[in-house]
Amino acid sequence: MDESLQLLIQLAELNLSYNNIREIGNIQGLPYLRTMNLSHNEIRETPSLHLKLGNISRLDLSYNRIHILQGFERLFSLEELDLSHNSIEQLNQLNRLSGLPQLEALSLIGNPIATENTYRCDV
């Protein structure tokens, strides 16, 4: 992502969908950013996400290639998370979301784990 994004310190909503983005970067220092759409990209990993999106409340990462939910553990303001149509195969990856006190909506449709019979009970 372009470094000039860091100059938009008052930015509250950002849509970067359909941009072939491979990693989330250059978005530190956006304290008012609450909603971000990164759907339909090429993102595989999300390490240190809390350092980049500390105050985010709505995050759309649908239609990417995410398989490990590393980096979500400290997104304490997160209310809505769309991870549909990714590559999440292991139910234990959802443990990383269990400590998010504000999380009210989670979409996992289209992931390999969504085909397991008990996945909705486990979530």
N, C-alpha and C positions, 0 to 999 in steps of 0.2 A: 504494500500500500504506500502511497505517496506520502512523503514526510510533511508536506504542506497541510495535511489534516490536523497536525498538532497546533496550527495557528488558529483553528476554529474553536477557541476555548468555550464559547457560549453554545456550541452545538448540542441540541437535545435529541435529535433523531437523525439516523444515518442509514441510507439504503445503498449497499454495495453488492446487490445481487447480480448474478450473470456477468461476472468479471474475471472468471478463471483465476481467482485468488487462491493461492496455495497455503499461505500462512497469515495469521492475524498479527499485524505489526504496525508500528508508527501511529498508534492511537492512544498512547499514554498522555496524561495531562488534559483529558476532556472530562472535567468533573460534572458537567451537566448532561452528559450523554446518558439517556435513559432507554432508548429504543434503538436496536440495531438489527438490520436485515443483511445477513451474509449468505442467503440461500443460493442454491444453484452455482456453487463454486467448486473448487478442487481441494478443500481443506481436509486434511487427514488427522492432524493433531492439534491440540489446544493447550499446550503447556503454559503455566503462569498466566492463565486467563484473568485471574483476579487482579493482577498488576496492570492489566491493560483496560479492563472493563469493570472497575471496582464498584461503580454505582449503577450499573445496568439493571433495569427491571424487566425488559422484554428483549429476548434474543432469539432470532430465527436463524438456525444453522441447518435447515432442511436441505435435502438434495446435495449433500457433500459426500465425503468418504470417511467420515469419523468412525473409528472403531473402539477407541479408548477414551474414556471421559475424564482424562487427567486435566486438571486446571479449573474444574467447576466447583471444587470443594469450598471455596471461600467467596463465592458470589452471593453474599448474604442478602443483597437487595433484590435478587432475581425472583420475579413473580411468574413469568411465563417463559417456557423454554420449548422450542420446536426443534426436535432432532429427528423428525420423520425422514424416511428414505436415506438413511446412512448405512453404515456397515456394522452396527453394534450387534455382536453375537452372544456375549456373555452377560447373564443377569447380574453377576457380581459387580459389573461396571456401574450399575445403578446405585450401589452403596455410596458412591462418591457424591450423589445428590441428596442423600438422606439427612444431611446436616444443614440444609438450606431452609431456614425458618419461614421465608416468605413465599416459597414456591407453591403455586396453586394450580398451575396448568402445565402439563408435560405431554408432548406428543412424540410417540415412538413408532407410529405407523410406517410400514415398509422396511423395517429393520429385521434382520434374521431372528432376533429374539421375540418379535411380535408373532411369530408362527408357533411358538411353544404354547401348549395348552394352558399352563398355569401362569403365564407371564403377567396377566392382569391382576391376579391375586398377589403375586410377588411384588408388584410395583406398589 
